[in-house]
Amino acid sequence: MKKKFQYENPIWIFKKHNLKLLNGISLLLYYFFAKHLPDTPLPGSNISMKFREFLCKNIFKKTSKLFKIHSNVSFGTGKNIEIGYNSSLNRGAWIGNDTIIGNNVMMGPEVTILSGSHNFERTDIPMNEQGAPNRKPVIIGNDVWIGTRTIILPGVKVGNHSIIGAGSIITKDIPDWSIVAGNPAKLIKYRK
């Protein structure tokens, strides 16, 4: 008789991540069904988006009115994510579990926000066995535009009214009113 692994049991997932039943059911519905529903401009996309938003209200730590979740967005358990008024997570985004997103934030498709990393200091132990350091939250201010396929690394604060060019890698804090782009991102100019 084949032994069933612990991670194959949905109850184990709830216990491991300290999820309440409603959060857990919403999370399962999101990942197994709602995440894959049609997105704009396909027919039925408005209903799909409303269903994803409904589920994420039960999953995220804090949500505001008029937030949008497009298709194929991943966010782990989502229990420490906050998303502000009129902000959106676009297609294929990957959002770290310790992320705070302000009001009126626009994201292009496939944005990645990381809040965790890996230890690598010891050379006598493989890196994948060294564990992870403490997570560092990412904070995105209000009225921010994040371009397609941008990567934001752990612990970064993105200032209010900023613009991040497509394909940028954000390794350090970005001041208010700035326009940045590149790998690593550099200041291009200030908007004001």
N, C-alpha and C positions, 0 to 999 in steps of 0.2 A: 504494500500500500504506500503510495507516494505521500510524503509529508507536505502539508500545505504551508507555504511560507507565511509569516506573520503579516507582511505588507499586502498580501492579497485579501485580507479581511477588512472590509470597510469600517467595522467597529474599531479596529486598531488605529485606523487613520484618525478617527474622531478623538480617541484617547491621546494619541501621540501629540497632536497639535492643539489639544485642549479646546476643541470646538463644541459649541452647543448644538443641539439637534437641528434647529432651524438653519443655523449657519452651515452645518455639514450637509444637509439635504440640498440647500441652495448651491453649495459648492459642487456637489456631484451633478446636479442638474445643469449647472453652468458648463462644466468641463465635458460632460458626456453628450450634451445636447445643444444648449443655447450658443455656445462658443462657435458652433459650426453653421448656424443659421445664416440666411442671406444677408448681404450688406448692400448699402447704396451702390449703384442705382437699380439693383434688382427688385422685381416685384416682391412685396411682402417684407421689405427691409425695415419699414417703420415699425411694424408689429414685432419683428425680431429684435430691434434695438430696444424697444420698450420692455420686452421680456428680459433681456440682459440687464437693463437698468434695475428692474424690479429685483432680480436675483442679487445683484451687487449691493443693493441697499441692505440686504441681510448678511452679506459677506464682509464688506469693508467696515472699518472702524467708524468712519464718518463720511457722509455724502451730503451734497447740497442739491438744490433744485436744478433742473436742466442739464445735468451732466450726461455725457454720451459714451457708450461702450460699443465700439465697432466689432466686427468679427475677428476671431482668432487672437484675441488679447489674452495673455497669460499673466498671472500675478501670484503664483503660489497659493497660500491659504488666504491671502488678502486681508487678514485680520488686523493689520496695522497700517493699512492704506487709508489716506484721507484724500478726498477729491472735492474741489470747490465748485462754486456756482458757475454754470455755463462752460465747464471745461470738458475736454474729450480725450479718450484714449483711442487712437486710430488703429486701423487694421494691422494685425501682426505685432503689436507692441508687447514688450516683455517688461513688466513693472516689478521691481524688488519689493519685498513685503514691508519695508520700513520707508515708505515714500509719502510725502505730503505735497499735494498739488494744489496750488492756489486757485483763485477765480479767473475765469476767462483765459484759460490756457489752451492753446492749439498745438496739436502734435501731428506731424506727418506720419505716414505708415512706417512700421517696423522700428520704432524708437525703442531703445533698450535702456532701462534705468536699473543700475545694480546697487544693492545696499549691503552685499556680503562679498567675502573674498575667501582665500585659502592661506593657511600658514605654509611657509616654505623655508624657514630659517635653518632647520636641521638638515644636514646632508646625509645622515645615517638612516633616515626614515623616508620612505617614498612620500612625496607631497600629498598624495590622495589619502594618506593615513595620518596626517598631522593635524587634522581638524580645521576649524575655522575660527578666526578672531572674532571679537565682538562686532556685531553689525553696526554700520554707520548710516543713519538715515539720510536720505536725499530730500532737500526742501526746494520746491520750485515756487517762485513768487507769483504775483498776480500779473495778468496781461502779458504772458510770455508766449512766444511762437518758437516751437522746436521743430527743426527741419527733418525730413525723411532720413531714416537710418542713422540718426544721432545716437551716440553711446554716452551715457552719463555715469561716471564712476562713483563708488561709495563716498559718502560724507560731503558731497558737493552741495552748495547753496547757489541757486540761480536767482539773481536779483529781479525785482519787478520791472516790467516793461522791456524786457530783453528779447533779442532775436538770436537764435542759434542756427547757423547755416547747415544745410543738408550734409550728412556724412561726417559731421564733426565728432571729435572725441573730447569730452569735457572732463579734465583731470583736476581742476581747481575751481574755487568760487568765482562767480561771474557777478560784477557789480550791476546795480540798477541802470537802466537805460542804455545798456551796451549791445553792440552787434558783434558777435564772435563767429569764427569759422576756422576749420582746419583740423589737423591731426599732429600734435595736440592743438586744441582751439586757442586762437590768439585774438586779441581785441582788434577789430577792424576800425570801428569808430563808435562814438556815442550818439544816440538818437536825439538827445537834448543837450 
